Each structure stands twice: as structure tokens, then as C-alpha cells.
Amino acid sequence: EPGREFTFDVSSVFGLPVARWSYRFEPTLDGAATVVTESWQDRRGAVIKVLGSVASGVSERGDHNRAGMEETLARIKAAIDGGRAGEGAGR
């Protein structure tokens, strides 16, 4: 949805689905800030999950990605807050 959501799919080199990532942007009720939500859907089949765990060394992809999403959202917030010196936090 233009202006509100950005979504993209990730595939393996063989064209097999791996994941779907989304970023949703929603204004607060007062319109003074925007809530950014990042989400991830694991689209791998059972065999690819096993092979991916071995190849990447990441056994629990959900926990791993959740930590990465928290870091990404914190960096987005910091970049915005830094670009708006003097305004309220979170805007």
C-alpha cells in the first residue's frame, strides 16, 4: 500500500521462497508521530530450514530475526530523532 506499507520477498538462488519482510507506517491519532512496524514471515520449506540452519549457523531464525528487527527499528528511531533536534522523542 503506497505510503503505508513496504513489503518485499526474499528467495534462494534457486528461486525457492525464503521470507517476506514488511514495514508498516501508521500515524498516531494526533498525527505528530509515526508508528513503524517491521514484520517477517518464514516462507522456507522443512528441508531449506535445516540446510539454512547448517549453512548460516542460526538454529532459531525467529529469535535471531526478532533481535535484528529491534535493532533496525531502534536505528530508524535514532536517525529520525537525530534529524529533528529539539523536538520530542519518538517523532
N, C-alpha and C positions, 0 to 999 in steps of 0.2 A: 504494500500500500504506500504509494509515493508520499513522502513527508512524514510518515508514521512508522513504517517498518522496513527494514532492510534484511533480506534473507538470502543465503546462498548455500549451495550443496557442494560437498567435497566427495570426490570419487577416487578410487585407487587408479594406478597406472593402467589397470586392465579394464577400467570403466565400471567397476563394481562400486555400489554406493557405500560410503563410509559414514558421513554425518551431514546433518543440516544445522546450520548456525543462523540465529536470528537476533536482531536488535530491534526493540520496540521503543518508540519515543512518545510519551504521553504528557501533555501539560498538566500541571497541578490545577486545582479548582480556581485558584486566584490568578493563574496564568503567569506567575512570577518565576516559575522554575519548570524544569522538565524531568520526568522520571524516566530513566533509561533501564530497560530490562534486557539482559542477554540470556539466550537460551540455546540449548544444544540437544539434538536428538541423535542417538546412536543408531545408525542405519546398517551396521555391519551384520553379516550372517555369522553363524556359530564358528565356522572354520576361519573366517577372516578375523574374528575376535581373538581366537587362540594364536593365530600367526602374528597378529598385530601385537599381542602381549609379549611374545617372544622377541619380535624384531625391535620393539620400542623400549622394552624393559618396564612398561607400565602395566601392572596387573589389574588395577582398578581404575578404569578410564573415567568413570563418573566422578570419583573423588578428585582425580587429577585435573579434570576439566573444570570442576567447580572452583578449585583453588585458582586456576588460571583466569576464570571469569571474574572472580572477586578482585584479582589484581588489575585486570583490564578496566573494570568499572571504576576502581579507585584512581587509576591513572587518568581516565577520562575526566573524572570529577576534579582532580588536581589541575589538569590542564585548563579546564573551564574556570575554576576558581582563581587560578593564577592569571588568567587573561582578563579577569574582572576585578582587579584590585579595588578595595574599598566597598564592594558590595557584599551582601550576606552570603554566608557559607551555603553550599548546595545549589547555587543558582547558576 
